[in-house]
């Protein structure tokens, strides 16, 4: 049985963390480090954006199967920084490796923040040295790390669960993530920003990378705040095996627990979207293929008109159907059913391609359902058995303000 517990990135055995102020930001914490006492099997998903940050380029080229540490700076994305950016990443790896007495290839790098500016390596080296000295375990260390990787986030994003595997081994899984804007990840294992570190003391074989991709596809890759995929998106799963036991690759309890952590992380990122006031969940069922279901979810979730309508609790369901029609997924209009859910209300909108109601009083019922902190758009295509779910947020005045002033 999966049990959600209070904890953070150091809850699994053998992990330490730190969050410090390096000076990249004026006052706030801006540098995080996670360290495993033994090299951990690493499974990494990277952005599919053709414009990749320097850390992503270096990590993809090395693609080390084992990581002893992951270091993250916030306040500077180290993207569009050319050869110097690559050199700075390599310097970060070697500096951290020397401080931690590990192989540079076993140091993962993530960066988030403003694009197109060089790192101040004096501050970064100071941050690495300070973080290495301040590594710790427990609530304080977890909180400092989670805070240090934030940019425009308004809340820390950290989750922990424990689960007993089929062989009796008790394992822990924890995640710390950041993400608020420039979010529509499409991370691939083999090839403003979401950065996620997941730690577990379970044992995983190298073959787990395909399962990690599946989990990313159903969680982080189904989140969208604004439809813009970052240059820096990265998700790293570190499994150090300190709990003992056999490989958990196929253990249904472990898979379910990891999915639960990633789904909660994904929903929290969507809920904390820049300027957001509402969480939008889009459920598409009855699709002919999984790809069609995901296409429909993303198109509806990313529509500025749909997001604006949700913000204003405006029952203009034509915008949802417009987005569905532009998604490229296969459907017959006369088979489509549309429902809006909010709070304890579930309101059918469209049945067999025609409106269920047109009376003004009934329209107000839809408005009431949309006037909740969490709004669900449920679309049944009526064609097949495939489905997909995604999470986004409304488009508000504050989103425009935050991004109009981001670099100034």
C-alpha positions in Angstrom: 0.0 0.0 0.0 1.3 3.5 -0.9 1.5 5.9 2.0 2.0 9.6 1.4 4.3 10.9 4.2 5.8 14.2 5.2 9.2 14.5 3.7 11.5 15.7 1.0 14.4 14.9 -1.3 16.5 13.3 1.5 13.7 11.0 2.9 15.0 7.9 1.0 18.1 6.4 2.6 21.5 7.6 1.6 20.6 11.0 0.2 21.7 14.4 1.4 20.8 17.9 0.2 21.5 21.6 0.6 20.2 24.9 -0.6 22.3 28.0 -0.3 22.7 31.6 -1.5 25.5 32.0 -4.0 24.8 35.5 -5.1 23.4 34.8 -8.6 20.1 36.2 -7.1 20.3 39.4 -5.1 19.1 37.8 -1.8 17.1 34.6 -2.3 18.5 31.1 -2.1 19.7 30.2 -5.6 21.8 27.0 -5.5 20.8 23.5 -4.7 22.7 20.2 -4.4 21.6 16.6 -3.9 24.2 14.0 -3.0 23.9 10.2 -2.9 26.3 8.3 -0.5 26.7 5.7 -3.2 26.5 6.2 -7.0 22.8 6.0 -8.0 21.4 4.6 -11.2 20.2 7.6 -13.1 17.3 7.9 -15.5 17.0 11.3 -17.2 14.4 13.0 -19.4 15.5 16.1 -21.4 13.6 18.8 -23.3 12.8 18.1 -26.9 13.2 21.8 -27.8 15.8 22.1 -30.6 17.3 25.0 -28.7 18.8 23.3 -25.7 20.6 24.9 -22.8 24.3 24.2 -22.1 23.6 21.9 -19.2 21.2 19.8 -21.3 23.7 19.6 -24.1 26.4 18.4 -21.8 24.2 15.9 -19.9 22.8 14.4 -23.1 26.3 14.0 -24.6 27.7 12.2 -21.4 24.5 10.4 -20.5 26.2 8.8 -17.4 24.3 5.7 -16.2 25.3 6.6 -12.6 25.1 9.9 -10.7 26.5 10.7 -7.3 25.2 14.3 -7.3 22.9 16.8 -9.0 23.5 20.5 -8.7 21.1 23.2 -9.7 21.4 26.9 -10.0 18.4 29.2 -10.3 18.4 32.8 -11.6 20.3 32.0 -14.8 19.4 29.4 -17.4 22.8 29.2 -19.1 21.0 28.9 -22.4 22.0 30.6 -25.7 25.5 31.0 -24.2 27.5 29.3 -26.9 30.9 27.7 -26.2 31.4 29.6 -23.0 28.2 28.1 -21.6 29.4 24.6 -22.3 32.8 25.4 -20.7 31.0 26.8 -17.6 29.0 23.5 -17.3 32.1 21.5 -17.4 33.7 23.8 -14.8 30.7 23.2 -12.5 31.0 19.4 -12.9 34.7 19.4 -12.1 34.3 21.9 -9.2 31.5 19.8 -7.6 33.4 16.6 -8.2 36.5 17.9 -6.4 34.4 19.1 -3.4 32.5 15.8 -3.2 35.4 13.5 -4.1 33.5 11.8 -7.0 34.0 11.4 -10.7 33.0 14.5 -12.7 30.9 12.2 -15.0 28.8 11.4 -11.9 27.7 15.0 -11.4 24.4 16.1 -13.1 23.8 19.8 -13.9 20.6 21.8 -14.1 20.0 25.5 -14.6 16.9 27.7 -14.6 16.3 31.4 -15.0 16.9 34.1 -17.5 18.1 33.0 -21.0 21.0 34.5 -22.8 23.3 35.6 -20.0 26.6 34.1 -18.9 27.0 32.6 -15.5 29.1 34.5 -12.9 31.4 31.5 -12.2 32.9 33.1 -9.1 29.4 33.0 -7.5 28.7 29.5 -8.9 32.0 28.1 -7.5 31.2 29.7 -4.1 27.7 28.2 -4.2 29.1 24.7 -5.0 31.6 24.9 -2.2 29.1 26.2 0.3 26.5 23.6 -0.6 29.0 20.8 -0.3 29.8 21.9 3.2 26.2 22.3 4.3 24.8 19.0 3.0 22.3 17.6 5.5 19.4 15.3 6.0 15.8 16.0 7.1 13.1 18.7 6.9 15.4 21.7 7.0 17.8 20.4 4.3 14.8 19.4 2.1 13.1 22.8 2.5 16.3 24.7 1.7 16.9 22.7 -1.5 13.3 23.0 -2.7 13.4 26.8 -2.1 16.8 27.2 -3.8 15.6 25.8 -7.2 12.6 28.1 -7.4 12.2 31.0 -9.9 8.8 32.5 -10.2 7.3 29.6 -8.2 5.1 30.7 -5.3 5.2 27.4 -3.4 7.8 24.7 -2.8 7.1 21.5 -4.6 8.2 18.4 -2.7 6.5 15.1 -2.1 7.3 11.8 -0.5 5.8 8.3 -0.3 6.7 5.0 1.2 5.7 1.6 -0.1 6.4 -2.0 0.7 7.4 -4.1 -2.4 6.3 -7.6 -3.2 9.5 -9.0 -1.7 8.9 -7.2 1.6 11.4 -4.4 1.1 10.2 -1.0 2.4 11.3 1.8 0.0 10.9 5.5 -0.1 10.4 7.8 -3.1 10.7 11.6 -3.0 10.5 14.4 -5.5 11.5 18.0 -5.5 10.5 20.1 -8.5 10.2 23.7 -9.8 8.1 25.1 -12.5 5.7 28.0 -13.0 6.1 29.5 -16.5 7.4 28.5 -19.9 5.9 25.1 -19.3 4.8 22.5 -21.8 7.3 19.8 -21.3 8.1 17.1 -23.9 11.0 15.3 -22.2 12.6 12.3 -23.8 14.7 9.8 -21.9 17.0 9.0 -24.8 17.8 12.0 -26.4 10.9 29.3 -16.7 11.3 25.5 -17.0 10.4 22.3 -15.2 13.3 20.8 -13.2 12.6 17.7 -11.2 14.8 15.5 -9.1 13.4 12.2 -7.8 15.2 10.1 -5.3 14.6 6.6 -4.2 16.4 4.0 -2.2 14.9 1.2 -4.3 17.1 -0.8 -6.8 16.5 -0.3 -10.5 18.2 -1.9 -13.5 19.4 0.0 -16.5 16.3 -1.3 -18.4 14.0 0.9 -16.3 14.6 3.8 -18.7 11.7 2.8 -20.9 9.3 2.7 -17.9 10.6 6.1 -16.8 9.7 7.4 -20.2 6.2 6.0 -19.9 5.7 7.6 -16.5 7.0 11.0 -17.8 4.6 10.8 -20.8 1.6 10.4 -18.5 2.7 12.9 -15.9 5.2 15.7 -16.5 4.7 15.6 -20.3 0.9 16.2 -19.8 1.4 19.5 -18.0 1.1 22.9 -19.7 1.0 26.4 -18.3 1.5 28.4 -21.5 2.3 25.9 -24.3 5.9 27.0 -24.5 8.5 24.2 -24.0 11.6 25.3 -22.2 15.2 25.1 -23.3 16.1 23.5 -20.0 13.4 21.0 -19.0 15.1 18.1 -17.2 13.8 15.3 -14.9 16.3 13.0 -13.1 15.4 9.9 -11.2 18.2 8.7 -8.9 17.9 5.1 -7.5 20.7 4.2 -5.1 19.5 0.8 -3.9 20.2 1.5 -0.2 16.9 -0.2 0.8 18.3 -3.5 -0.4 16.0 -6.1 -2.1 15.8 -7.1 -5.7 15.2 -4.8 -8.7 11.9 -3.0 -8.5 11.5 -2.5 -12.2 8.4 -4.6 -12.6 7.1 -4.3 -9.0 3.5 -3.0 -9.4 3.6 -1.3 -6.0 6.8 0.6 -6.9 5.5 1.6 -10.3 2.2 2.8 -8.7 4.1 4.8 -6.0 6.4 6.5 -8.5 3.4 7.4 -10.7 1.6 8.8 -7.7 4.6 11.1 -6.9 5.0 12.2 -10.5 1.3 12.9 -11.0 1.1 15.0 -7.8 4.2 16.9 -8.9 2.7 17.5 -12.3 -0.6 18.8 -10.9 1.1 21.1 -8.4 3.2 22.6 -11.2 0.1 23.4 -13.2 -1.7 24.8 -10.1 1.3 27.1 -9.5 1.4 28.4 -13.1 2.4 32.0 -13.3 -0.5 34.2 -12.3 -2.8 31.2 -12.1 -6.0 31.2 -10.1 -7.5 27.8 -11.2 -6.3 24.3 -12.0 -7.6 22.9 -15.3 -7.8 19.2 -15.8 -8.6 18.0 -19.3 -9.8 14.4 -19.6 -10.2 12.9 -23.1 -11.7 9.4 -23.3 -13.0 7.3 -26.2 -10.1 8.0 -28.5 -9.0 5.6 -31.2 -5.3 5.9 -30.2 -3.3 7.2 -27.2 -1.6 9.7 -29.5 -5.0 11.1 -30.5 -6.1 11.4 -26.9 -2.9 13.3 -26.0 -3.2 15.6 -29.0 -6.7 16.6 -28.0 -5.7 17.2 -24.4 -2.8 19.4 -25.3 -4.8 21.4 -27.9 -7.6 22.1 -25.4 -5.3 22.8 -22.5 -3.0 25.2 -24.5 -5.8 27.2 -26.1 -5.6 30.9 -24.9 -9.3 31.2 -25.5 -10.2 28.2 -23.4 -7.8 29.3 -20.6 -9.2 32.8 -20.7 -12.8 31.5 -20.6 -11.9 29.4 -17.5 -10.4 32.4 -15.8 -13.6 34.4 -16.3 -15.9 31.5 -15.7 -17.4 32.1 -19.1 -19.4 29.1 -20.3 -18.3 29.5 -23.9 -18.0 25.8 -24.7 -17.5 26.6 -28.4 -13.9 27.4 -27.6 -13.3 23.9 -26.3 -14.8 22.4 -29.4 -12.8 24.8 -31.6 -9.6 23.6 -29.9 -10.7 19.9 -30.3 -11.4 20.4 -34.0 -7.9 21.9 -34.5 -6.1 19.1 -32.6 -5.7 16.7 -35.5 -7.2 13.8 -33.6 -9.8 11.6 -35.2 -13.5 11.9 -34.1 -17.0 12.2 -35.5 -18.9 15.2 -34.1 -22.1 13.3 -33.6 -20.3 10.9 -31.3 -18.8 13.6 -29.0 -19.9 14.2 -25.4 -18.6 17.2 -23.4 -19.0 17.7 -19.7 -17.8 20.5 -17.3 -17.0 19.6 -13.7 -16.3 21.9 -10.8 -16.7 21.4 -7.1 -19.5 18.9 -6.6 -21.1 19.9 -9.9 -21.0 17.9 -13.1 -22.8 19.6 -16.0 -23.3 17.9 -19.4 -22.8 20.5 -22.1 -22.7 18.7 -25.5 -24.4 15.4 -26.5 -24.0 13.8 -29.9 -22.7 17.1 -31.3 -25.6 19.3 -30.1 -26.0 21.4 -27.0 -27.8 19.8 -24.0 -29.4 23.2 -23.2 -29.6 26.7 -24.4 -31.7 28.4 -21.7 -30.0 31.3 -19.9 -30.7 29.7 -16.5 -28.9 26.5 -17.5 -26.0 28.5 -18.8 -25.6 30.0 -15.3 -25.3 26.5 -13.9 -22.2 25.9 -16.2 -20.8 29.3 -15.0 -21.2 28.1 -11.4 -19.3 24.9 -12.1 -16.5 26.9 -13.8 -16.3 29.2 -10.8 -14.2 26.8 -8.7 -10.5 26.5 -8.0 -10.3 23.2 -9.9 -12.2 22.8 -13.2 -12.4 19.6 -15.2 -13.1 19.5 -18.9 -14.2 16.0 -19.9 -14.5 15.0 -23.6 -15.6 11.6 -24.7 -14.8 11.1 -28.4 -16.9 7.9 -28.6 -14.5 6.2 -31.0 -12.3 3.8 -29.1 -10.8 2.8 -25.7 -7.8 5.1 -25.4 -7.6 8.0 -23.0 -5.3 10.8 -21.7 -5.4 13.4 -18.9 -3.5 16.6 -18.7 -3.2 19.6 -16.4 -3.0 23.3 -17.0 -4.1 26.6 -15.6 -6.1 29.6 -16.5 -4.7 32.6 -18.4 -4.8 35.7 -16.2 -3.8 39.4 -16.2 -1.0 38.5 -13.8 0.5 36.0 -16.3 1.0 38.9 -18.8 2.4 41.2 -16.1 4.9 38.7 -14.8 6.2 37.8 -18.3 6.2 41.4 -19.5 8.6 42.3 -16.7 10.6 39.1 -16.4 14.0 40.4 -17.6 13.7 44.0 -16.3 
